[in-house]
Amino acid sequence: MSDIGLILSIGVIVVGLLWLTIRSLTGREVERRIIFLFIGISVAIPLLFNITVSEKATPIVKGIYDKVENLPSGSKILISFDYGPSMAPEVEPMSDAFLRHALAKGHKVFIMGLWATGQSLGAAAVDKIVKPEFPDKVDGVDYINIGYKAGNQGVLNVIITDFRKMYATDVNGVDLDSVEIFENIRSLKDMDLILCVGGGFPGIKEWVLFAADPGNIPLAGGSAAVATPLLYPYYPKQLIGLLGGIKGAAEYESEMKKNYPRFADMPTPGLNMMGPQTLAHMVVMAFIVIGNLSFFFAKRRKK
Amino acid sequence: MKRQLPLAMVFIFGFLMIIQYFIPHEYSEWVNAFLMDWMMIIGVFALALGLWSLTRVSWDKVRQKKPNWGYSIVTLAGLFLMMFFGFDYFRHFSTAVGSDNYMYIHFYRHIVIPIQATMFSLLAFFIASAAYRAFRARSLLATLLLVAALVIMLRFNPFLGPLQPIMEEFSVWLLNVPNLAAKRAIVIGVGLGMVATALKVILGIERAYLGKD
């Protein structure tokens, strides 16, 4: 089925692009809605026919995977949901993968957010992943959602010395002093790994500047593709790894599927979205080439 | 006094925050923690101020029937409905019960998330249109940018066959060498600029934050 879809989508796109090329080269205007239609088709068909592509983890992704994998079971991993719904389709596959991987390895997971929207998205992740897939994990023992606090990087400045100054309770109003997972935890410095998922402000950069670097805490993260090149300067010193956009999420998912039989049938939104993204990229590239060809032809005609 | 007092406060607290970084002593840490607590409190007041400002601006728009005033009704309705549900129908103000409120969760998951995701997704269409109309090799620099963009996009493409590892290697080089060098230069430049601006604010040379009055 996916082969038929692939052939169909490539066929439709190639024929359409040829028509567009001829039209552009003859100097006729290509309406914006035709371009929109092409993008719509190149995204919709792969989704309908479930076209996926195989992925292999690159070193920048493997760095995070190996870190989570090599930490002794019961290590403390903090996942910060620093994004909103607009970014969720792109970065949620990353936070989902981090959460699954950390829990499967038996680590203790602390969920928080520097974005107000992160609290609900963290709670949604607990409902979607932890409760159905890890029913043996107990809230307050194996994982906890401490939610959001206003203050952006100021929050990090406080919790790097004392969590309880900022967070007296978790999102359910349970006193942090009464939960098992928070025993022997005073500040961020007690975490074995911080995973920040985001792509805006505050985000990974703030975690580097105000938590990981001053506290000497291992940090990794996942970021929206547009923000990823801005974060490369922090890799590999301040960031042990970075998932860039859907591609990064897909690589992480493929690594999990390869190494964990229990994740063979897990939802893989990252891998699923690589098909539409690849075809959409091809169409955008074709548009750039066609646009430039028509530009040079028009220039020559003028001469 | 109206101007001198804020300037003096900025000077004192600004320098206090700089100095405490260089004094590894418990008193210094205490000062830092104390001032951070103040920052949190001020942050909460800013939230209240934002709420008031949004309500006032939207309400004025509705009252005066300014262009697109209908959207302001939606803004106000969204704001107060989410507060109503978030405080569990105004029954619980000091506990987190509201975050489990059925309507609060459903409004968030089935209205806020799809709306924002849709708005962000629309970018793909506009990027494609812009790529066709504006991304032209008009000069050497524009051509370099265009080639770099194509290589980076091709890196993701699994249909390139034997060319894919070469593209991957080339794109990694592009990201790790020229991009990284430029980005690090920008980061250092921005950092130095921020230090200079902060010093100007602390020393009272830059006073725009005080307003016009």
Contacts between the chains, C-beta under 8 A, distances in Angstrom:
chain1	res1	chain2	res2	distance
A	30	B	132	7.1
A	32	B	129	5.2
A	35	B	125	7.5
A	35	B	128	5.4
A	35	B	129	4.8
A	35	B	132	5.7
A	36	B	125	4.7
A	36	B	128	7.4
A	36	B	129	7.0
A	38	B	128	7.1
A	39	B	124	5.8
A	39	B	125	5.3
A	39	B	128	4.7
A	40	B	125	7.6
A	43	B	124	7.2
A	53	B	158	4.4
A	54	B	158	6.8
A	58	B	172	8.0
A	84	B	116	6.1
A	85	B	112	5.5
A	85	B	113	3.9
A	85	B	114	7.8
A	85	B	115	7.5
A	85	B	116	3.9
A	85	B	117	5.7
A	86	B	116	3.7
A	86	B	117	6.1
A	86	B	119	6.1
A	86	B	120	4.0
A	87	B	120	6.8
A	88	B	113	6.3
A	88	B	116	7.8
A	88	B	117	6.2
A	89	B	117	5.2
A	89	B	120	7.4
A	89	B	121	7.2
A	90	B	120	8.0
A	117	B	112	7.9
A	119	B	99	7.1
A	120	B	99	7.4
A	120	B	105	7.4
A	120	B	108	5.2
A	120	B	109	7.8
A	123	B	99	7.0
A	124	B	109	6.6
A	147	B	96	7.8
A	147	B	99	7.8
A	149	B	40	7.7
A	150	B	40	7.5
A	150	B	43	4.9
A	150	B	44	6.2
A	150	B	47	5.7
A	151	B	39	6.6
A	151	B	40	5.2
A	151	B	43	4.6
A	152	B	43	7.9
A	154	B	36	6.3
A	154	B	39	4.6
A	154	B	40	6.2
A	154	B	43	6.4
A	155	B	40	7.7
A	157	B	32	7.9
A	157	B	36	5.1
A	157	B	39	7.7
A	158	B	33	7.2
A	158	B	36	4.9
A	158	B	37	7.4
A	158	B	40	6.8
A	161	B	29	7.0
A	161	B	32	8.0
A	161	B	33	5.9
A	162	B	33	7.4
A	165	B	33	7.2
A	165	B	37	6.9
A	166	B	40	7.2
A	169	B	96	7.1
A	171	B	96	5.5
A	171	B	99	5.8
A	172	B	96	5.9
A	172	B	100	7.7
A	173	B	95	4.9
A	173	B	96	4.3
A	173	B	97	7.3
A	229	B	175	6.7
A	229	B	179	5.8
A	229	B	183	6.9
A	230	B	183	6.5
A	232	B	175	6.0
A	232	B	176	7.2
A	232	B	179	6.5
A	232	B	180	5.5
A	232	B	183	6.4
A	233	B	180	5.8
A	233	B	183	4.9
A	233	B	184	4.8
A	233	B	187	5.7
A	247	B	156	5.5
A	274	B	156	7.6
A	277	B	156	7.0
A	278	B	156	6.1
A	278	B	157	5.9
A	278	B	158	6.6
A	278	B	159	7.4
A	280	B	124	6.3
A	280	B	128	7.6
A	281	B	153	4.8
A	281	B	156	6.0
A	281	B	157	6.7
A	282	B	157	6.7
A	282	B	159	7.7
A	283	B	128	6.7
A	284	B	127	6.8
A	284	B	128	5.2
A	284	B	131	5.0
A	284	B	153	7.0
A	285	B	150	5.9
A	285	B	153	5.7
A	285	B	154	7.2
A	287	B	128	5.8
A	287	B	131	4.9
A	287	B	132	3.9
A	288	B	131	5.0
A	288	B	132	7.2
A	288	B	135	5.1
A	288	B	146	6.7
A	288	B	149	7.5
A	288	B	150	6.7
A	290	B	132	6.8
A	291	B	131	6.9
A	291	B	132	4.5
A	291	B	133	6.5
A	291	B	135	6.4
A	291	B	136	6.6
A	292	B	135	7.6
A	292	B	136	5.9
A	292	B	137	5.5
A	292	B	146	7.4
A	295	B	136	4.9
A	295	B	137	7.6
A	295	B	138	8.0
